[in-house]
Amino acid sequence: MIRLRKLFWLLCILTHGVGYAQITSRSLQYQDGNVKFEWDMQKDLAKVLSLPAQTTIWSGSLLPSFWIKANNKKQFIKVTVTGIVKTGNDETALQFRLELYGKGKLMIESGEHGILFRELQIEWTSRAPAIISMYFGASVPDPEKNSVWPSWDKPFMPDWQAAGFCVPGAKEGPAQSYFRNWDFGQANIALGSFGPSSGSPYGAAFPRPLLYAGMGNDNGFIALGAGSIPDGAMSLRVQSARGCIEYEYDEDIWGASQTKKRTWKDPLRLAIGENAWEAFQKYYNSFPVKPGISGSASNASWNTWGMWKEQQYVIEPVTNLAKVTDASLLVLDGSWEASMGSGEPNRKRFPHFTEDIAYVRNKGLIIGAWQSVGWLADPFAHGLTTKDLIVNRYGKPCKANWNFDPWSESYYCLDPSSENARQFIRKRTIQIMKILKPKLLKLDFGYGLPAPFMGVPRDSKFRGEKYAYELVNLIAQAAKSIDPDVAIMYYGISPLWTPLEDLVSLDDQGDLWYDIGDGHASWSIWASLLANTNTAISGSSGYDWDKDDETILNTCILGIPGAVLPVLGNDGKPASGKYINRRVAINKWFRKTTNWEPLWLNSHTGNFTGPPHLNCWGRLEKKESSTILTALVLRTKEKGITDERVGKIKWSGRWALIAQDNSDIFSSHKLALIPFDSGYISIPLAQKPGRIYQVDKDGSDDFKNWEWEQGVLTIRITSDMLENTAGFLLE
């Protein structure tokens, strides 16, 4: 039996991507590939090791701890294990006490993709204390060894240690996701919806909420994230180059729970991998995939914000541009409402709003509409009162804006605890659905809500990260009650948010500032974590036509095209024909499937030697029992392409290849080739094309100047041709 168990473990290790755990009377071990997790549960000492050298990647404690207020005194208490009971082959119950305050149980499960803290139960000895924050990875330093103390006003510290951190999109403009352990300083990095309000480095929409973070080095990583939507504000707390996960409650302000028992469902999940992206993917794979999404999520869209942000409030010219580029959906972005959150058209700004909407539809486009998640400019005009709003500790309504600047225009925040507020959200959404009949709702500013120390929903079940989630859920349910096929678009890439999201957008690259190329590549790498979650991904665009090519190249792999580009270029003239044609190409030929995985080729997902970088990469999709390459982006052919068939392609310039059927690009009966520069491509194909079309914004013609020799197709394109060519379609 022992030999069989060892053989099974060895097979699991050799089968990369499938982890295997061993649980003993006091320890838990989990191995995935060349990375191993060990945890002495009795002593609360955990490590992640790189094999076979057994070098430490990450270390720290994992048992929960609390910063509480009891008897008018703030103090730190941490779980102490009193018993370990193995309840199944993959399940363990840790029995514990919380000093004099209570006792409880932590249910731990080892799964194929990592370690799951399934349930944390506490039974307080007497009256429940006010929980200010709950922590995973915090402890009191040894007073004998402690000789320094940072600017931190609490008697405990984070204790997770590694070479550095990875938080996708933690900093933008330029984009940065990898940080050495000293780069953050003394920092609170919001992982959910409370970035600007909690003083985190500003991050608007994409990719938050994340609800996870990573730590490790160039040999491996551990992903640490929530297993359910937290009822506290979630952040990575960093002090003195060490980190921990914090769930903030601030019950010393809002009152402690009145019950003696408290339960947290799925408060933490751990996954390991040989790099950060792989560890995050294992964390994603620990969640079930939703059964399907709205068909409306797979529409090439054009957004009015590229014009409206400059106070050019026009609809007809944007509609014409969308039509020329073969987009199928026009999104009316922020500013279409009479006031923030009203759900009513601004007829002063758009005096011909009804006619404009009719014009959009007459052009054959469908409508999308922007909607604020929780803000409302004038709740009292809609029959709401202070009881329906988030209030501060003094009972006065909180107000919010995108960066929490007290000198800027701000808005009231709806409290989902109030039935009146819930009814208002439902009625407003239904009104929008009936007036505009949108096929997409672009929901925004879930990140622009008050942090718990400012104000919280009155009902504790809607607090923390559940606050924004519940608001989006209310809107989604109301919208789909009118049109089940309407697509809900949001920004967060957390696997916990995908049940509400049909479409995740990379947003308008405004936050990437001058770093559009590398920044969008980084965002695309993190967005691809959603590839096998049955969620559509929109590549979006920036505001500058001259920088649009790289965004389109990435969208060829991600899937759904989106644009916020203005009608005119920076020189005040219509955009160059080659830029228009690139948008025509992606809008005609993008992949509409929503379950795939990336093929990195000579791209890499980043580490502490360099940031995420996209060069050549592809899109793999399942077909029956095999995996096929349905889209491919070619930039510079450097070392690192080990894929045999891709390695046989020869080219100059940048190209995208997208299959238009359910075959791979080498045997497709309908293959699109999109050039982004003058140059050539030679690709081996299963059969000689019967016909090749040269396609542009005005239509298509037979293309005769192609070469076929020994099973290889060659197409050449000059700079003059590029101006008037969207691409080539092989049949």
ChimeraX attribute file (.defattr): number of C-alpha atoms within 10 A of each C-alpha:
attribute: neighborCount
match mode: 1-to-1
recipient: residues
	/A:1	6
	/A:2	7
	/A:3	8
	/A:4	9
	/A:5	10
	/A:6	11
	/A:7	12
	/A:8	13
	/A:9	17
	/A:10	12
	/A:11	13
	/A:12	19
	/A:13	18
	/A:14	14
	/A:15	12
	/A:16	12
	/A:17	19
	/A:18	17
	/A:19	26
	/A:20	23
	/A:21	22
	/A:22	14
	/A:23	18
	/A:24	13
	/A:25	13
	/A:26	17
	/A:27	17
	/A:28	20
	/A:29	19
	/A:30	23
	/A:31	26
	/A:32	26
	/A:33	19
	/A:34	19
	/A:35	26
	/A:36	25
	/A:37	25
	/A:38	18
	/A:39	21
	/A:40	17
	/A:41	21
	/A:42	16
	/A:43	13
	/A:44	17
	/A:45	15
	/A:46	22
	/A:47	20
	/A:48	27
	/A:49	24
	/A:50	22
	/A:51	15
	/A:52	9
	/A:53	8
	/A:54	12
	/A:55	13
	/A:56	21
	/A:57	24
	/A:58	22
	/A:59	22
	/A:60	23
	/A:61	22
	/A:62	23
	/A:63	23
	/A:64	22
	/A:65	21
	/A:66	22
	/A:67	23
	/A:68	23
	/A:69	20
	/A:70	16
	/A:71	7
	/A:72	10
	/A:73	7
	/A:74	16
	/A:75	14
	/A:76	17
	/A:77	20
	/A:78	20
	/A:79	22
	/A:80	21
	/A:81	20
	/A:82	13
	/A:83	15
	/A:84	19
	/A:85	14
	/A:86	16
	/A:87	12
	/A:88	10
	/A:89	11
	/A:90	16
	/A:91	18
	/A:92	23
	/A:93	21
	/A:94	22
	/A:95	18
	/A:96	21
	/A:97	20
	/A:98	20
	/A:99	11
	/A:100	10
	/A:101	16
	/A:102	18
	/A:103	20
	/A:104	22
	/A:105	22
	/A:106	23
	/A:107	20
	/A:108	23
	/A:109	21
	/A:110	24
	/A:111	17
	/A:112	17
	/A:113	26
	/A:114	27
	/A:115	26
	/A:116	23
	/A:117	22
	/A:118	20
	/A:119	18
	/A:120	20
	/A:121	17
	/A:122	20
	/A:123	19
	/A:124	19
	/A:125	13
	/A:126	11
	/A:127	16
	/A:128	21
	/A:129	22
	/A:130	24
	/A:131	23
	/A:132	24
	/A:133	20
	/A:134	22
	/A:135	23
	/A:136	24
	/A:137	25
	/A:138	27
	/A:139	24
	/A:140	15
	/A:141	14
	/A:142	8
	/A:143	7
	/A:144	6
	/A:145	7
	/A:146	9
	/A:147	8
	/A:148	6
	/A:149	11
	/A:150	10
	/A:151	8
	/A:152	11
	/A:153	8
	/A:154	11
	/A:155	12
	/A:156	16
	/A:157	22
	/A:158	25
	/A:159	23
	/A:160	23
	/A:161	23
	/A:162	23
	/A:163	19
	/A:164	25
	/A:165	31
	/A:166	27
	/A:167	23
	/A:168	27
	/A:169	22
	/A:170	23
	/A:171	18
	/A:172	20
	/A:173	16
	/A:174	14
	/A:175	24
	/A:176	19
	/A:177	20
	/A:178	25
	/A:179	18
	/A:180	16
	/A:181	21
	/A:182	15
	/A:183	13
	/A:184	19
	/A:185	13
	/A:186	17
	/A:187	18
	/A:188	21
	/A:189	25
	/A:190	29
	/A:191	28
	/A:192	27
	/A:193	32
	/A:194	27
	/A:195	29
	/A:196	23
	/A:197	23
	/A:198	21
	/A:199	15
	/A:200	17
	/A:201	15
	/A:202	18
	/A:203	23
	/A:204	22
	/A:205	22
	/A:206	24
	/A:207	25
	/A:208	25
	/A:209	28
	/A:210	26
	/A:211	30
	/A:212	28
	/A:213	23
	/A:214	27
	/A:215	30
	/A:216	30
	/A:217	24
	/A:218	16
	/A:219	18
	/A:220	25
	/A:221	32
	/A:222	34
	/A:223	28
	/A:224	24
	/A:225	25
	/A:226	24
	/A:227	24
	/A:228	20
	/A:229	21
	/A:230	25
	/A:231	19
	/A:232	25
	/A:233	28
	/A:234	32
	/A:235	27
	/A:236	25
	/A:237	23
	/A:238	25
	/A:239	22
	/A:240	20
	/A:241	21
	/A:242	25
	/A:243	28
	/A:244	24
	/A:245	29
	/A:246	27
	/A:247	23
	/A:248	24
	/A:249	28
	/A:250	24
	/A:251	20
	/A:252	18
	/A:253	18
	/A:254	20
	/A:255	13
	/A:256	19
	/A:257	15
	/A:258	11
	/A:259	11
	/A:260	14
	/A:261	16
	/A:262	14
	/A:263	14
	/A:264	16
	/A:265	16
	/A:266	19
	/A:267	21
	/A:268	25
	/A:269	23
	/A:270	24
	/A:271	30
	/A:272	36
	/A:273	31
	/A:274	19
	/A:275	22
	/A:276	29
	/A:277	25
	/A:278	20
	/A:279	26
	/A:280	25
	/A:281	23
	/A:282	25
	/A:283	28
	/A:284	23
	/A:285	19
	/A:286	19
	/A:287	14
	/A:288	11
	/A:289	16
	/A:290	12
	/A:291	8
	/A:292	12
	/A:293	23
	/A:294	19
	/A:295	15
	/A:296	19
	/A:297	26
	/A:298	24
	/A:299	23
	/A:300	26
	/A:301	27
	/A:302	31
	/A:303	27
	/A:304	27
	/A:305	23
	/A:306	23
	/A:307	20
	/A:308	19
	/A:309	14
	/A:310	9
	/A:311	11
	/A:312	13
	/A:313	16
	/A:314	15
	/A:315	22
	/A:316	15
	/A:317	13
	/A:318	24
	/A:319	27
	/A:320	15
	/A:321	18
	/A:322	28
	/A:323	20
	/A:324	15
	/A:325	24
	/A:326	21
	/A:327	25
	/A:328	20
	/A:329	27
	/A:330	30
	/A:331	27
	/A:332	24
	/A:333	22
	/A:334	19
	/A:335	20
	/A:336	22
	/A:337	20
	/A:338	16
	/A:339	14
	/A:340	21
	/A:341	22
	/A:342	23
	/A:343	24
	/A:344	15
	/A:345	19
	/A:346	16
	/A:347	13
	/A:348	9
	/A:349	16
	/A:350	18
	/A:351	11
	/A:352	13
	/A:353	17
	/A:354	13
	/A:355	12
	/A:356	16
	/A:357	19
	/A:358	14
	/A:359	16
	/A:360	21
	/A:361	15
	/A:362	10
	/A:363	14
	/A:364	13
	/A:365	22
	/A:366	22
	/A:367	20
	/A:368	26
	/A:369	23
	/A:370	22
	/A:371	25
	/A:372	19
	/A:373	26
	/A:374	28
	/A:375	25
	/A:376	22
	/A:377	17
	/A:378	15
	/A:379	22
	/A:380	11
	/A:381	9
	/A:382	10
	/A:383	11
	/A:384	16
	/A:385	13
	/A:386	16
	/A:387	17
	/A:388	25
	/A:389	30
	/A:390	25
	/A:391	23
	/A:392	18
	/A:393	13
	/A:394	7
	/A:395	12
	/A:396	13
	/A:397	20
	/A:398	21
	/A:399	25
	/A:400	23
	/A:401	21
	/A:402	19
	/A:403	17
	/A:404	18
	/A:405	12
	/A:406	10
	/A:407	6
	/A:408	11
	/A:409	12
	/A:410	19
	/A:411	21
	/A:412	24
	/A:413	27
	/A:414	31
	/A:415	27
	/A:416	26
	/A:417	22
	/A:418	18
	/A:419	11
	/A:420	18
	/A:421	22
	/A:422	19
	/A:423	14
	/A:424	19
	/A:425	24
	/A:426	19
	/A:427	16
	/A:428	19
	/A:429	24
	/A:430	21
	/A:431	17
	/A:432	20
	/A:433	24
	/A:434	13
	/A:435	13
	/A:436	17
	/A:437	18
	/A:438	24
	/A:439	25
	/A:440	28
	/A:441	26
	/A:442	22
	/A:443	21
	/A:444	21
	/A:445	20
	/A:446	27
	/A:447	28
	/A:448	26
	/A:449	32
	/A:450	26
	/A:451	24
	/A:452	23
	/A:453	19
	/A:454	18
	/A:455	26
	/A:456	28
	/A:457	23
	/A:458	18
	/A:459	11
	/A:460	17
	/A:461	15
	/A:462	21
	/A:463	26
	/A:464	26
	/A:465	26
	/A:466	22
	/A:467	29
	/A:468	23
	/A:469	20
	/A:470	20
	/A:471	20
	/A:472	24
	/A:473	19
	/A:474	17
	/A:475	24
	/A:476	22
	/A:477	17
	/A:478	21
	/A:479	29
	/A:480	17
	/A:481	14
	/A:482	15
	/A:483	16
	/A:484	16
	/A:485	18
	/A:486	24
	/A:487	28
	/A:488	27
	/A:489	24
	/A:490	28
	/A:491	28
	/A:492	25
	/A:493	26
	/A:494	22
	/A:495	27
	/A:496	21
	/A:497	20
	/A:498	21
	/A:499	17
	/A:500	21
	/A:501	25
	/A:502	25
	/A:503	27
	/A:504	27
	/A:505	24
	/A:506	24
	/A:507	23
	/A:508	22
	/A:509	25
	/A:510	15
	/A:511	21
	/A:512	20
	/A:513	13
	/A:514	14
	/A:515	17
	/A:516	24
	/A:517	19
	/A:518	20
	/A:519	25
	/A:520	27
	/A:521	24
	/A:522	23
	/A:523	24
	/A:524	23
	/A:525	24
	/A:526	23
	/A:527	24
	/A:528	20
	/A:529	22
	/A:530	25
	/A:531	23
	/A:532	18
	/A:533	23
	/A:534	21
	/A:535	26
	/A:536	30
	/A:537	30
	/A:538	27
	/A:539	29
	/A:540	27
	/A:541	30
	/A:542	26
	/A:543	20
	/A:544	17
	/A:545	19
	/A:546	13
	/A:547	16
	/A:548	20
	/A:549	19
	/A:550	19
	/A:551	24
	/A:552	26
	/A:553	26
	/A:554	26
	/A:555	25
	/A:556	27
	/A:557	29
	/A:558	30
	/A:559	26
	/A:560	28
	/A:561	30
	/A:562	31
	/A:563	28
	/A:564	25
	/A:565	25
	/A:566	26
	/A:567	19
	/A:568	16
	/A:569	15
	/A:570	12
	/A:571	7
	/A:572	8
	/A:573	9
	/A:574	14
	/A:575	18
	/A:576	14
	/A:577	15
	/A:578	23
	/A:579	22
	/A:580	21
	/A:581	26
	/A:582	27
	/A:583	24
	/A:584	24
	/A:585	27
	/A:586	28
	/A:587	23
	/A:588	18
	/A:589	21
	/A:590	23
	/A:591	23
	/A:592	18
	/A:593	15
	/A:594	24
	/A:595	17
	/A:596	23
	/A:597	21
	/A:598	20
	/A:599	17
	/A:600	19
	/A:601	22
	/A:602	20
	/A:603	19
	/A:604	19
	/A:605	18
	/A:606	20
	/A:607	23
	/A:608	16
	/A:609	9
	/A:610	10
	/A:611	18
	/A:612	24
	/A:613	20
	/A:614	25
	/A:615	18
	/A:616	25
	/A:617	23
	/A:618	25
	/A:619	26
	/A:620	21
	/A:621	23
	/A:622	14
	/A:623	12
	/A:624	7
	/A:625	6
	/A:626	8
	/A:627	14
	/A:628	18
	/A:629	24
	/A:630	25
	/A:631	28
	/A:632	27
	/A:633	23
	/A:634	25
	/A:635	19
	/A:636	14
	/A:637	18
	/A:638	11
	/A:639	8
	/A:640	13
	/A:641	17
	/A:642	10
	/A:643	12
	/A:644	8
	/A:645	12
	/A:646	19
	/A:647	13
	/A:648	13
	/A:649	16
	/A:650	15
	/A:651	19
	/A:652	17
	/A:653	16
	/A:654	23
	/A:655	23
	/A:656	25
	/A:657	26
	/A:658	27
	/A:659	25
	/A:660	23
	/A:661	14
	/A:662	16
	/A:663	17
	/A:664	22
	/A:665	25
	/A:666	19
	/A:667	16
	/A:668	21
	/A:669	19
	/A:670	18
	/A:671	25
	/A:672	27
	/A:673	24
	/A:674	26
	/A:675	28
	/A:676	26
	/A:677	18
	/A:678	17
	/A:679	17
	/A:680	17
	/A:681	20
	/A:682	18
	/A:683	19
	/A:684	21
	/A:685	17
	/A:686	12
	/A:687	13
	/A:688	17
	/A:689	16
	/A:690	8
	/A:691	12
	/A:692	20
	/A:693	17
	/A:694	19
	/A:695	22
	/A:696	23
	/A:697	21
	/A:698	13
	/A:699	10
	/A:700	16
	/A:701	12
	/A:702	12
	/A:703	15
	/A:704	11
	/A:705	10
	/A:706	10
	/A:707	12
	/A:708	15
	/A:709	10
	/A:710	8
	/A:711	12
	/A:712	18
	/A:713	18
	/A:714	18
	/A:715	19
	/A:716	16
	/A:717	18
	/A:718	11
	/A:719	13
	/A:720	10
	/A:721	14
	/A:722	22
	/A:723	19
	/A:724	20
	/A:725	28
	/A:726	31
	/A:727	28
	/A:728	23
	/A:729	25
	/A:730	20
	/A:731	15
